[in-house]
Amino acid sequence: MSELTLSPQTVQEPVPFISLIPQHQSIADEVTSAVGRVLAEQKFILGEEVSELETEIAKHCDSREAIGCASGTDALILALMALNIEPGDEVITSPFTFFATASSICRAGAKPVFVDIDPITFNLDPEAVAAAITPRTKAIMPVHLFGKCADMEPLWRLAVRHKVAIVEDACQAIGAEYRGRRAGVLGTIGCFSFFPTKNLGGAGDGGIMTTDDVDLAKSLRRLRVHGDAGHYHHLEIGLNSRLDALQAAILRVKLRHLDRWTEARRANAARYNELFAARGLTDDIRLPSEAHDERHVYNQYCVRIPNGNRDGVMKHLRGNQIGCMVYYPIPLHIQPCFASLGHRVGDFPQAEAASREVLALPIYPEMPAHHADLVVDGISTAMSKCRSQADDARILPFRAAA
């Protein structure tokens, strides 16, 4: 029913999928002061601003070390480089994630080995990971997708048993928790993105890595500056992936507000849950899951709309100026650039079903409360029309007996 035609619904106002302006307005003076400090000092690359941010992020994540870099993608690549991942090695990961997760594995020269996801959490299925481990497996790269930590205990056990590393793709999950510990310390190295729309977003690209391994931290610090150990003494071939001081200064301001913003996202998610239940939609739409020992940080609030109705609902919402997005419409295993891996449609049915059914709704911290009502009202109207048209399709025309 993806071609479902729905009439526009009158809404009081547009509902943006995300707006960064209200957040900036609330901290504009602090940001201006921080940027002015960097400009006055004229120290733009790494330096004290970056080292202070690293200390503060390490404290936030409860890690021993944090190492800034130029982007979340670079964080993943640098992590694999520090672990000596090489051509011929395999890294197990998800096909239902942003492209950088798998591309970083290829950039390190290794082979991404995709396994299917859990249909409830959207994260790696530990049983599928166990079945995919071979003597060539050197790392597991779970993704804490949409701000919810992967089920890490069985992955830890697998990693210890097979002596492989865990690289957390925590780019969407800063502040997320699993059994009392935060994302970034649930594996060997944690990788974060400061892309502007992330929960902790900069004024451009940026990233950071966390680890409890001091030797790995030293390697990561070298690798981000061409493998330079100091005084142009290069121990390995690294990248030019330094975090700008301007970005660090802005992020230090924002980090002070992060927990408050995260709780606002969680409050918005709770409101959605209540509204969907009140309108009797929870039988038709699957809501995000959160266990009692987790802290979901809702970089995205994603619902599943099955039975071919997702695209029709999305069209209806957009027609009424209600923002929504699809993450991710094409699973990685059937992307053209990964054709050499030999996958085909049907190899990972849960990831493929998620790509057909997932719809992300507005969740940003400053979202007005009544916008959630407008979103759920729009979905309720669309689903009613979907059910009506489905019922009509099941009614066969009367045909007189011959």
Secondary structure, 3 states (H helix, E strand, C coil): CCCCCCCCCCCCCCECCCCCHHHHHHHHHHHHHHHHHHHHHCCCECHHHHHHHHHHHHHHHCCCEEEEECCHHHHHHHHHHHCCCCCCCEEEECCCCCHHHHHHHHHCCCEEEECCECCCCCCECHHHHHHHCCCCEEEEECECHHHCCCCHHHHHHHHHHHCCEEEEECCCCCCCEECCEECCCCCCEEEEECCCCCCCCCCCCCEEEEECCHHHHHHHHHHCECCECCCCCECCCCCECCCEHHHHHHHHHHHCCHHHHHHHHHHHHHHHHHHHHHCCCCCCCECCCCCCCEECCCCCEEEECCCCCHHHHHHHHHHCCECCECCCCCCHHHCHHHHHHCCCCCCCHHHHHHHHHEEEECCCCCCCHHHHHHHHHHHHHHHHHHHHHHHHHHCCCCCCCC
